[in-house]
């Protein structure tokens, strides 16, 4: 169903450390997953995606892990930088059916100096 | 590449007026565009899906006569909030996708404030 967020959970990470942001998705039929980064006052920015036939995908400084058994998605950011401060949303999509992207609740990443 | 432009970025208007928001794909042809609404500190809520040349498909609970969507070309979709009231104040975001198995690219949103 649709995601309704209340107050965003916050993850505080020391600059230079690795960040891990977790997401539980709702639909076992979802076959495409995306992580977005949203800075204040802006639209979501695509970070990385993964299809359901994979369990890991790496990009530049980011890695997405998919565990379909427990419907869990994670985003790992290596060597976190101040510019990584933002709200991160996971999104799920069922391309074989209604093809809608449903956003998760979001996590605010706060970088400590 | 894959730039989506949204205009205006910010609008304030009186209650009862209609407001039009434009969403343009600048460097690709968007067969599908999506409109979302986002309240402060909350996630994006899908309002409607729009395919070029077709009527938009609205999500449950979204009034199609209140939120008019037009997708007349492969690079432009518009959302018109008709007879806007203070409860319509929100951050409206569009996204566009070139083909079905490709990611959506988002505009920078329109902050709508109704007095």
Interface residues (C-beta under 8 A of the other chain):
Chain A: X2 X3 X4 X5 X6 X7 X8 X32 X34 X36 X41 X42 X43 X44 X45 X46 X49 X89 X95 X99 X100 X101 X102 X103 X104 X105 X106
Chain B: X4 X6 X34 X41 X42 X43 X44 X45 X46 X49 X59 X93 X95 X100 X101 X103 X104 X105 X106 X107 X108 X109 X111
